[in-house]
């Protein structure tokens, strides 16, 4: 099938997948009925806000500018963040957050079925009622479960987006605008404070001294001294459709290591080591592999020391941008308007292919042939190399 025919096919399939399925229509109808149930008795004012963010690293990190703005505008407010245990260490390091609570959010535990979502909502709501909150902000646009939880917990002010399944549980909703996720989150912050966010917004990841020290010691053990130039590559991602070809990564790594007299350091989760091993086996120059060998803080410290971080759209790219390191991110199904690394476009580059069906916003094409979704694989080495040289100037 030629490229234009393939793009038309994928557009048609993506449009169908974005339509509300009969199953979801029934669920949303039932949620509208549940939303009419009477609330628990009103509690005394606590001046306490609950931020609900179930996502993994990247999306959670992109929430933090909004949290910082809320704290700046309402300094006496006590802010609690409810997240998965996978994001607790990230949020715990932000001084603006007074307490981090964790929950095994349904649908976000990779490789696990989890508890019944409705029973879990009832149990969790009882615990939240004991703490007591005046307000909640549901930061994920489609997170009906978080909105349900906030209502069951008796939280009087509930702010989120006007999305199906979510809006019935809200006391105030905002239209989901097609803009960067940082700006989307700031719109919810403005709905809560009544004050618009400032134009200049920075994404920051607070590093700890011991994390810098431990990563420097680890690199020294591997023969990479304090003065060595480092370029990091994080080739893995949460979706197969985002993965670039190993031979292309190898060719790029060899060229850029030679051009910038730099050591290549591969990062990733432990389960991504097979991908990295394949890339390293195709390289002519040596590489250091730290997949599965760093905490989030150590990874941030490594990226802070690097000249450049490259990889497909993933949380690692947001982490690198948050420590003000240059990035080159390869985008396919996800929309870079919403999810590009935040920051100066002269330092944070995005590379895409020219296939007409992108961005489809469908990350899971399981059941379809991978070759029918070449949006990332079609990106050329010369495109990525040009972007790298542009941000390095």
C-alpha positions as a Markdown table, in Angstrom:
| # | Residue | x | y | z |
|---|---|---|---|---|
| 1 | Unk | 0.0 | 0.0 | 0.0 |
| 2 | Unk | 1.4 | 3.4 | -0.9 |
| 3 | Unk | 2.0 | 6.1 | 1.7 |
| 4 | Unk | -1.1 | 8.2 | 0.8 |
| 5 | Unk | -3.4 | 5.2 | 0.8 |
| 6 | Unk | -2.0 | 4.1 | 4.1 |
| 7 | Unk | -2.5 | 7.6 | 5.6 |
| 8 | Unk | -6.1 | 7.6 | 4.5 |
| 9 | Unk | -6.7 | 4.2 | 6.0 |
| 10 | Unk | -5.1 | 5.2 | 9.3 |
| 11 | Unk | -7.1 | 8.4 | 9.4 |
| 12 | Unk | -10.3 | 6.5 | 9.0 |
| 13 | Unk | -9.4 | 3.9 | 11.7 |
| 14 | Unk | -8.3 | 6.6 | 14.1 |
| 15 | Unk | -11.5 | 8.6 | 13.6 |
| 16 | Unk | -13.5 | 5.4 | 14.5 |
| 17 | Unk | -11.3 | 4.7 | 17.5 |
| 18 | Unk | -11.8 | 8.3 | 18.8 |
| 19 | Unk | -15.6 | 7.8 | 18.7 |
| 20 | Unk | -17.3 | 6.9 | 22.0 |
| 21 | Unk | -17.9 | 3.2 | 22.0 |
| 22 | Unk | -21.3 | 1.7 | 23.0 |
| 23 | Unk | -19.6 | 0.4 | 26.2 |
| 24 | Unk | -18.4 | 3.9 | 27.1 |
| 25 | Unk | -21.8 | 5.4 | 26.2 |
| 26 | Unk | -23.4 | 3.0 | 28.7 |
| 27 | Unk | -20.7 | 3.7 | 31.3 |
| 28 | Unk | -21.1 | 7.5 | 30.9 |
| 29 | Unk | -24.9 | 7.2 | 31.2 |
| 30 | Unk | -24.5 | 5.4 | 34.5 |
| 31 | Unk | -22.0 | 7.9 | 35.7 |
| 32 | Unk | -24.5 | 10.7 | 35.0 |
| 33 | Unk | -27.0 | 8.9 | 37.2 |
| 34 | Unk | -24.4 | 8.4 | 40.0 |
| 35 | Unk | -23.5 | 12.1 | 39.8 |
| 36 | Unk | -27.0 | 13.0 | 40.9 |
| 37 | Unk | -26.7 | 11.1 | 44.2 |
| 38 | Unk | -26.7 | 13.3 | 47.4 |
| 39 | Unk | -23.3 | 14.4 | 48.7 |
| 40 | Unk | -22.0 | 13.4 | 52.2 |
| 41 | Unk | -22.6 | 16.0 | 55.0 |
| 42 | Unk | -20.6 | 19.3 | 54.5 |
| 43 | Unk | -17.4 | 19.5 | 56.5 |
| 44 | Unk | -15.8 | 22.5 | 58.1 |
| 45 | Unk | -13.5 | 24.7 | 55.9 |
| 46 | Unk | -10.0 | 23.2 | 55.8 |
| 47 | Unk | -8.2 | 25.5 | 53.3 |
| 48 | Unk | -6.9 | 22.4 | 51.7 |
| 49 | Unk | -6.7 | 21.5 | 48.0 |
| 50 | Unk | -6.4 | 18.0 | 46.5 |
| 51 | Unk | -4.6 | 17.7 | 43.1 |
| 52 | Unk | -5.6 | 14.4 | 41.4 |
| 53 | Unk | -3.0 | 13.2 | 38.9 |
| 54 | Unk | -2.9 | 9.5 | 38.1 |
| 55 | Unk | -0.4 | 9.5 | 35.3 |
| 56 | Unk | 3.2 | 8.4 | 35.0 |
| 57 | Unk | 6.4 | 10.5 | 35.0 |
| 58 | Unk | 6.0 | 12.9 | 32.0 |
| 59 | Unk | 2.4 | 14.0 | 32.5 |
| 60 | Unk | 2.9 | 14.3 | 36.2 |
| 61 | Unk | 5.9 | 16.5 | 35.8 |
| 62 | Unk | 4.0 | 18.7 | 33.4 |
| 63 | Unk | 1.5 | 19.4 | 36.2 |
| 64 | Unk | 4.0 | 21.0 | 38.5 |
| 65 | Unk | 4.0 | 24.5 | 36.9 |
| 66 | Unk | 0.3 | 24.8 | 37.7 |
| 67 | Unk | 0.8 | 23.6 | 41.2 |
| 68 | Unk | 3.6 | 26.2 | 41.7 |
| 69 | Unk | 1.4 | 29.0 | 40.3 |
| 70 | Unk | -1.4 | 28.0 | 42.7 |
| 71 | Unk | 0.9 | 28.2 | 45.7 |
| 72 | Unk | 2.3 | 31.5 | 44.6 |
| 73 | Unk | -1.2 | 33.0 | 44.3 |
| 74 | Unk | -2.6 | 31.3 | 47.4 |
| 75 | Unk | 0.5 | 30.9 | 49.8 |
| 76 | Unk | -1.6 | 30.0 | 52.8 |
| 77 | Unk | -3.3 | 27.1 | 51.0 |
| 78 | Unk | -2.3 | 23.5 | 51.9 |
| 79 | Unk | -1.8 | 21.5 | 48.7 |
| 80 | Unk | -2.0 | 17.7 | 48.7 |
| 81 | Unk | -1.3 | 15.7 | 45.6 |
| 82 | Unk | -2.9 | 12.3 | 45.0 |
| 83 | Unk | -0.8 | 10.2 | 42.5 |
| 84 | Unk | 0.3 | 6.7 | 41.8 |
| 85 | Unk | 3.3 | 5.4 | 43.8 |
| 86 | Unk | 5.3 | 5.6 | 40.6 |
| 87 | Unk | 5.1 | 9.4 | 40.8 |
| 88 | Unk | 5.5 | 9.9 | 44.5 |
| 89 | Unk | 9.2 | 10.6 | 44.6 |
| 90 | Unk | 8.9 | 13.1 | 41.8 |
| 91 | Unk | 6.1 | 15.2 | 43.5 |
| 92 | Unk | 7.6 | 14.8 | 47.0 |
| 93 | Unk | 10.6 | 17.0 | 46.1 |
| 94 | Unk | 8.4 | 20.1 | 45.3 |
| 95 | Unk | 8.2 | 22.4 | 48.3 |
| 96 | Unk | 4.8 | 23.8 | 47.0 |
| 97 | Unk | 3.2 | 20.4 | 47.8 |
| 98 | Unk | 2.5 | 19.9 | 51.5 |
| 99 | Unk | 1.7 | 16.2 | 51.3 |
| 100 | Unk | 1.8 | 13.5 | 48.7 |
| 101 | Unk | -0.7 | 10.7 | 48.9 |
| 102 | Unk | -0.6 | 7.5 | 46.7 |
| 103 | Unk | -3.3 | 5.3 | 45.3 |
| 104 | Unk | -3.2 | 2.3 | 42.9 |
| 105 | Unk | -5.2 | 4.1 | 40.2 |
| 106 | Unk | -7.3 | 1.8 | 38.0 |
| 107 | Unk | -5.9 | 1.5 | 34.5 |
| 108 | Unk | -2.5 | 3.0 | 35.4 |
| 109 | Unk | -0.7 | 0.0 | 36.9 |
| 110 | Unk | 1.2 | -1.5 | 34.0 |
| 111 | Unk | 0.9 | -5.2 | 33.8 |
| 112 | Unk | -1.7 | -5.5 | 36.6 |
| 113 | Unk | -5.4 | -5.8 | 36.6 |
| 114 | Unk | -5.9 | -4.0 | 39.9 |
| 115 | Unk | -8.9 | -3.8 | 42.2 |
| 116 | Unk | -12.5 | -3.2 | 41.2 |
| 117 | Unk | -12.6 | 0.5 | 40.4 |
| 118 | Unk | -15.9 | 1.3 | 42.1 |
| 119 | Unk | -15.1 | -0.6 | 45.3 |
| 120 | Unk | -11.7 | 1.2 | 45.3 |
| 121 | Unk | -13.3 | 4.5 | 44.8 |
| 122 | Unk | -15.6 | 4.0 | 47.8 |
| 123 | Unk | -12.7 | 2.8 | 50.1 |
| 124 | Unk | -10.5 | 5.7 | 49.0 |
| 125 | Unk | -13.2 | 8.3 | 49.4 |
| 126 | Unk | -13.7 | 7.3 | 53.0 |
| 127 | Unk | -10.0 | 8.0 | 53.7 |
| 128 | Unk | -10.1 | 11.3 | 51.9 |
| 129 | Unk | -13.1 | 12.4 | 53.9 |
| 130 | Unk | -11.2 | 11.8 | 57.1 |
| 131 | Unk | -8.5 | 14.2 | 55.9 |
| 132 | Unk | -11.0 | 16.7 | 54.6 |
| 133 | Unk | -10.7 | 19.0 | 51.5 |
| 134 | Unk | -12.5 | 22.1 | 50.3 |
| 135 | Unk | -11.5 | 21.7 | 46.7 |
| 136 | Unk | -10.1 | 19.2 | 44.2 |
| 137 | Unk | -8.7 | 19.7 | 40.7 |
| 138 | Unk | -8.8 | 16.7 | 38.4 |
| 139 | Unk | -5.8 | 17.3 | 36.1 |
| 140 | Unk | -6.2 | 14.5 | 33.6 |
| 141 | Unk | -8.8 | 15.5 | 31.1 |
| 142 | Unk | -10.6 | 12.1 | 30.8 |
| 143 | Unk | -10.2 | 11.0 | 34.3 |
| 144 | Unk | -13.8 | 10.2 | 35.2 |
| 145 | Unk | -12.7 | 7.9 | 38.1 |
| 146 | Unk | -10.8 | 10.8 | 39.8 |
| 147 | Unk | -13.9 | 13.1 | 39.4 |
| 148 | Unk | -16.1 | 10.3 | 40.9 |
| 149 | Unk | -13.7 | 9.9 | 43.8 |
| 150 | Unk | -13.7 | 13.6 | 44.5 |
| 151 | Unk | -17.5 | 13.7 | 44.7 |
| 152 | Unk | -17.7 | 10.5 | 46.8 |
| 153 | Unk | -15.2 | 12.1 | 49.2 |
| 154 | Unk | -17.6 | 15.0 | 49.7 |
| 155 | Unk | -15.3 | 17.7 | 48.2 |
| 156 | Unk | -17.5 | 20.6 | 47.5 |
| 157 | Unk | -15.5 | 22.4 | 44.8 |
| 158 | Unk | -14.5 | 20.0 | 42.0 |
| 159 | Unk | -12.7 | 21.5 | 38.9 |
| 160 | Unk | -11.8 | 19.7 | 35.7 |
| 161 | Unk | -12.5 | 19.5 | 32.0 |
| 162 | Unk | -15.8 | 19.3 | 30.3 |
| 163 | Unk | -15.2 | 15.8 | 29.0 |
| 164 | Unk | -17.8 | 12.9 | 28.8 |
| 165 | Unk | -17.9 | 10.9 | 32.1 |
| 166 | Unk | -16.0 | 13.7 | 33.9 |
| 167 | Unk | -18.2 | 16.8 | 33.6 |
| 168 | Unk | -21.2 | 15.3 | 35.6 |
| 169 | Unk | -19.1 | 15.2 | 38.7 |
| 170 | Unk | -17.7 | 18.7 | 38.5 |
| 171 | Unk | -18.9 | 21.9 | 40.0 |
| 172 | Unk | -16.8 | 23.9 | 37.5 |
| 173 | Unk | -15.5 | 22.7 | 34.2 |
| 174 | Unk | -13.2 | 24.2 | 31.6 |
| 175 | Unk | -13.1 | 23.6 | 27.8 |
| 176 | Unk | -10.1 | 21.5 | 26.8 |
| 177 | Unk | -8.2 | 23.7 | 24.4 |
| 178 | Unk | -5.7 | 22.5 | 21.8 |
| 179 | Unk | -2.6 | 23.8 | 23.5 |
| 180 | Unk | 0.4 | 22.5 | 25.4 |
| 181 | Unk | -0.5 | 20.4 | 28.5 |
| 182 | Unk | 1.3 | 22.9 | 30.7 |
| 183 | Unk | -1.1 | 25.6 | 29.5 |
| 184 | Unk | -4.0 | 23.2 | 29.9 |
| 185 | Unk | -3.1 | 22.6 | 33.5 |
| 186 | Unk | -2.7 | 26.3 | 34.1 |
| 187 | Unk | -6.2 | 26.9 | 32.8 |
| 188 | Unk | -7.5 | 24.7 | 35.7 |
| 189 | Unk | -5.3 | 26.6 | 38.1 |
| 190 | Unk | -6.8 | 29.8 | 36.9 |
| 191 | Unk | -10.3 | 28.4 | 37.4 |
| 192 | Unk | -9.4 | 27.7 | 41.0 |
| 193 | Unk | -7.6 | 30.9 | 41.9 |
| 194 | Unk | -9.5 | 33.3 | 39.7 |
| 195 | Unk | -6.2 | 34.7 | 38.5 |
| 196 | Unk | -4.6 | 34.2 | 35.1 |
| 197 | Unk | -1.2 | 32.5 | 35.0 |
| 198 | Unk | 1.8 | 34.7 | 34.1 |
| 199 | Unk | 3.1 | 34.4 | 30.5 |
| 200 | Unk | 6.6 | 33.2 | 31.5 |
| 201 | Unk | 6.3 | 29.7 | 32.9 |
| 202 | Unk | 9.2 | 27.5 | 33.6 |
| 203 | Unk | 9.3 | 23.7 | 34.1 |
| 204 | Unk | 11.8 | 22.7 | 36.8 |
| 205 | Unk | 12.9 | 19.5 | 38.4 |
| 206 | Unk | 14.5 | 20.1 | 41.9 |
| 207 | Unk | 17.8 | 18.1 | 42.0 |
| 208 | Unk | 19.3 | 16.9 | 45.3 |
| 209 | Unk | 23.0 | 17.1 | 45.9 |
| 210 | Unk | 23.3 | 13.4 | 46.7 |
| 211 | Unk | 21.8 | 12.6 | 43.3 |
| 212 | Unk | 24.4 | 14.6 | 41.5 |
| 213 | Unk | 27.2 | 13.0 | 43.6 |
| 214 | Unk | 25.9 | 9.5 | 43.1 |
| 215 | Unk | 25.6 | 9.8 | 39.3 |
| 216 | Unk | 29.1 | 11.4 | 39.0 |
| 217 | Unk | 30.5 | 8.6 | 41.1 |
| 218 | Unk | 28.8 | 6.0 | 38.9 |
| 219 | Unk | 30.1 | 7.6 | 35.7 |
| 220 | Unk | 33.6 | 7.8 | 37.1 |
| 221 | Unk | 33.5 | 4.1 | 37.8 |
| 222 | Unk | 32.6 | 3.6 | 34.1 |
| 223 | Unk | 35.6 | 5.7 | 33.0 |
| 224 | Unk | 33.7 | 8.9 | 32.3 |
| 225 | Unk | 35.4 | 11.7 | 34.2 |
| 226 | Unk | 34.1 | 15.0 | 35.4 |
| 227 | Unk | 35.3 | 16.8 | 32.2 |
| 228 | Unk | 33.9 | 14.3 | 29.7 |
| 229 | Unk | 31.3 | 15.4 | 27.2 |
| 230 | Unk | 28.1 | 13.3 | 27.4 |
| 231 | Unk | 25.2 | 12.8 | 25.0 |
| 232 | Unk | 22.3 | 10.7 | 26.3 |
| 233 | Unk | 19.9 | 8.6 | 24.2 |
| 234 | Unk | 16.7 | 7.2 | 25.7 |
| 235 | Unk | 15.4 | 5.0 | 22.9 |
| 236 | Unk | 12.5 | 3.4 | 24.7 |
| 237 | Unk | 8.9 | 4.5 | 25.1 |
| 238 | Unk | 5.6 | 3.2 | 26.4 |
| 239 | Unk | 4.2 | 2.5 | 22.9 |
| 240 | Unk | 5.5 | 0.3 | 20.1 |
| 241 | Unk | 4.5 | 2.9 | 17.5 |
| 242 | Unk | 6.9 | 5.4 | 19.1 |
| 243 | Unk | 10.0 | 3.2 | 18.7 |
| 244 | Unk | 12.7 | 4.2 | 16.1 |
| 245 | Unk | 14.8 | 1.6 | 14.3 |
| 246 | Unk | 17.9 | 0.3 | 16.1 |
| 247 | Unk | 20.1 | 0.7 | 13.0 |
| 248 | Unk | 19.1 | 4.4 | 12.7 |
| 249 | Unk | 19.9 | 5.1 | 16.4 |
| 250 | Unk | 23.3 | 3.4 | 15.9 |
| 251 | Unk | 24.2 | 5.5 | 12.9 |
| 252 | Unk | 23.1 | 8.7 | 14.6 |
| 253 | Unk | 25.0 | 7.8 | 17.8 |
| 254 | Unk | 28.2 | 7.1 | 15.9 |
| 255 | Unk | 28.0 | 10.3 | 14.0 |
| 256 | Unk | 27.1 | 12.6 | 16.8 |
| 257 | Unk | 29.7 | 11.1 | 19.2 |
| 258 | Unk | 32.4 | 11.7 | 16.6 |
| 259 | Unk | 31.2 | 15.2 | 15.7 |
| 260 | Unk | 31.0 | 16.4 | 19.3 |
| 261 | Unk | 33.8 | 14.3 | 20.8 |
| 262 | Unk | 31.2 | 13.0 | 23.3 |
| 263 | Unk | 30.5 | 9.7 | 25.1 |
| 264 | Unk | 27.1 | 8.2 | 24.3 |
| 265 | Unk | 25.2 | 7.1 | 27.4 |
| 266 | Unk | 22.0 | 5.1 | 26.9 |
| 267 | Unk | 19.2 | 5.3 | 29.5 |
| 268 | Unk | 15.9 | 3.5 | 29.9 |
| 269 | Unk | 13.9 | 1.1 | 32.1 |
| 270 | Unk | 15.3 | -2.3 | 32.8 |
| 271 | Unk | 12.9 | -3.9 | 30.3 |
| 272 | Unk | 14.2 | -1.6 | 27.6 |
| 273 | Unk | 17.7 | -3.0 | 27.8 |
| 274 | Unk | 17.2 | -5.4 | 24.9 |
| 275 | Unk | 16.4 | -2.5 | 22.6 |
| 276 | Unk | 19.5 | -0.7 | 23.8 |
| 277 | Unk | 21.7 | -3.8 | 23.4 |
| 278 | Unk | 20.6 | -4.0 | 19.8 |
| 279 | Unk | 21.5 | -0.4 | 19.1 |
| 280 | Unk | 24.9 | -0.7 | 20.8 |
| 281 | Unk | 25.7 | -3.9 | 18.8 |
| 282 | Unk | 25.2 | -1.9 | 15.6 |
| 283 | Unk | 27.5 | 0.9 | 16.7 |
| 284 | Unk | 31.2 | 1.3 | 15.7 |
| 285 | Unk | 32.0 | 3.5 | 18.7 |
| 286 | Unk | 31.6 | 2.5 | 22.3 |
| 287 | Unk | 28.6 | 3.3 | 24.5 |
| 288 | Unk | 27.7 | 3.2 | 28.2 |
| 289 | Unk | 24.4 | 1.6 | 29.2 |
| 290 | Unk | 22.6 | 2.7 | 32.3 |
| 291 | Unk | 19.2 | 1.2 | 31.6 |
| 292 | Unk | 17.5 | 0.2 | 34.8 |
| 293 | Unk | 20.4 | 1.5 | 36.9 |
| 294 | Unk | 19.1 | 5.0 | 38.0 |
| 295 | Unk | 16.4 | 6.5 | 40.1 |
| 296 | Unk | 14.4 | 9.3 | 38.6 |
| 297 | Unk | 16.6 | 11.8 | 40.5 |
| 298 | Unk | 19.8 | 10.2 | 39.3 |
| 299 | Unk | 18.5 | 10.2 | 35.8 |
| 300 | Unk | 17.7 | 13.9 | 36.1 |
| 301 | Unk | 21.2 | 14.5 | 37.4 |
| 302 | Unk | 22.7 | 12.6 | 34.5 |
| 303 | Unk | 20.6 | 14.6 | 32.0 |
| 304 | Unk | 21.7 | 17.9 | 33.7 |
| 305 | Unk | 25.3 | 17.0 | 33.0 |
| 306 | Unk | 24.6 | 16.0 | 29.4 |
| 307 | Unk | 25.1 | 18.2 | 26.3 |
| 308 | Unk | 22.0 | 16.8 | 24.7 |
| 309 | Unk | 19.3 | 14.2 | 25.3 |
| 310 | Unk | 17.6 | 12.4 | 22.4 |
| 311 | Unk | 14.7 | 9.9 | 22.2 |
| 312 | Unk | 11.1 | 9.4 | 21.2 |
| 313 | Unk | 8.3 | 11.2 | 22.9 |
| 314 | Unk | 8.5 | 10.1 | 26.5 |
| 315 | Unk | 8.7 | 11.3 | 30.1 |
| 316 | Unk | 12.5 | 11.2 | 29.8 |
| 317 | Unk | 12.4 | 14.1 | 27.3 |
| 318 | Unk | 10.3 | 16.2 | 29.7 |
| 319 | Unk | 12.7 | 15.4 | 32.6 |
| 320 | Unk | 15.7 | 16.5 | 30.4 |
| 321 | Unk | 13.9 | 19.8 | 29.5 |
| 322 | Unk | 13.1 | 20.3 | 33.2 |
| 323 | Unk | 16.8 | 20.4 | 34.1 |
| 324 | Unk | 17.3 | 22.8 | 31.1 |
| 325 | Unk | 19.2 | 20.4 | 28.9 |
| 326 | Unk | 18.8 | 20.5 | 25.1 |
| 327 | Unk | 16.6 | 17.8 | 23.7 |
| 328 | Unk | 15.6 | 16.3 | 20.3 |
| 329 | Unk | 12.3 | 14.4 | 20.6 |
| 330 | Unk | 10.9 | 12.1 | 17.8 |
| 331 | Unk | 7.1 | 12.4 | 17.6 |
| 332 | Unk | 4.7 | 10.1 | 15.8 |
| 333 | Unk | 1.2 | 9.4 | 17.1 |
| 334 | Unk | 1.2 | 11.9 | 20.0 |
| 335 | Unk | 0.6 | 15.6 | 19.2 |
| 336 | Unk | 3.7 | 17.8 | 19.7 |
| 337 | Unk | 1.4 | 20.8 | 20.1 |
| 338 | Unk | 0.3 | 19.3 | 23.4 |
| 339 | Unk | 3.3 | 17.2 | 24.4 |
| 340 | Unk | 6.5 | 18.7 | 23.1 |
| 341 | Unk | 9.3 | 19.2 | 25.7 |
| 342 | Unk | 8.5 | 22.5 | 27.4 |
| 343 | Unk | 10.9 | 25.3 | 26.8 |
| 344 | Unk | 12.7 | 27.4 | 24.3 |
| 345 | Unk | 12.2 | 25.9 | 20.8 |
| 346 | Unk | 15.9 | 26.8 | 20.1 |
| 347 | Unk | 16.9 | 24.3 | 22.7 |
| 348 | Unk | 14.0 | 21.8 | 22.6 |
| 349 | Unk | 13.5 | 20.4 | 19.1 |
| 350 | Unk | 10.8 | 18.1 | 17.7 |
| 351 | Unk | 11.2 | 15.9 | 14.7 |
| 352 | Unk | 8.3 | 14.3 | 12.8 |
| 353 | Unk | 7.7 | 12.4 | 9.6 |
| 354 | Unk | 5.6 | 13.8 | 6.8 |
| 355 | Unk | 3.0 | 11.0 | 6.8 |
| 356 | Unk | -0.5 | 12.6 | 6.5 |
| 357 | Unk | -2.2 | 10.7 | 9.2 |
| 358 | Unk | -0.2 | 12.1 | 12.1 |
| 359 | Unk | -0.7 | 12.9 | 14.8 |
| 360 | Unk | -3.5 | 10.3 | 15.2 |
| 361 | Unk | -3.4 | 10.4 | 19.0 |
| 362 | Unk | -3.7 | 6.7 | 19.1 |
| 363 | Unk | -0.9 | 5.1 | 21.1 |
| 364 | Unk | -2.1 | 1.5 | 21.2 |
| 365 | Unk | -2.4 | 0.0 | 17.7 |
| 366 | Unk | -2.3 | -3.6 | 19.1 |
| 367 | Unk | -3.9 | -6.0 | 16.7 |
| 368 | Unk | -2.8 | -4.0 | 13.7 |
| 369 | Unk | 0.5 | -4.6 | 11.8 |
| 370 | Unk | 3.3 | -2.4 | 13.1 |
| 371 | Unk | 4.4 | -1.6 | 9.5 |
| 372 | Unk | 1.1 | 0.2 | 9.0 |
| 373 | Unk | 2.2 | 2.8 | 11.5 |
| 374 | Unk | 5.6 | 4.1 | 10.3 |
| 375 | Unk | 5.2 | 7.6 | 11.6 |
| 376 | Unk | 8.3 | 7.4 | 13.8 |
| 377 | Unk | 10.3 | 4.8 | 11.8 |
| 378 | Unk | 10.0 | 6.9 | 8.6 |
| 379 | Unk | 12.0 | 9.7 | 10.3 |
| 380 | Unk | 15.5 | 9.8 | 8.8 |
| 381 | Unk | 18.9 | 10.0 | 10.5 |
| 382 | Unk | 19.6 | 13.2 | 8.6 |
| 383 | Unk | 16.5 | 14.8 | 10.0 |
| 384 | Unk | 17.4 | 14.0 | 13.6 |
| 385 | Unk | 21.1 | 14.9 | 13.1 |
| 386 | Unk | 20.0 | 18.3 | 11.6 |
| 387 | Unk | 17.8 | 18.9 | 14.6 |
| 388 | Unk | 20.6 | 18.0 | 17.0 |
| 389 | Unk | 23.1 | 20.3 | 15.3 |
| 390 | Unk | 20.5 | 23.1 | 15.4 |
| 391 | Unk | 19.9 | 22.9 | 19.1 |
| 392 | Unk | 23.7 | 22.5 | 19.8 |
| 393 | Unk | 24.6 | 25.8 | 18.1 |
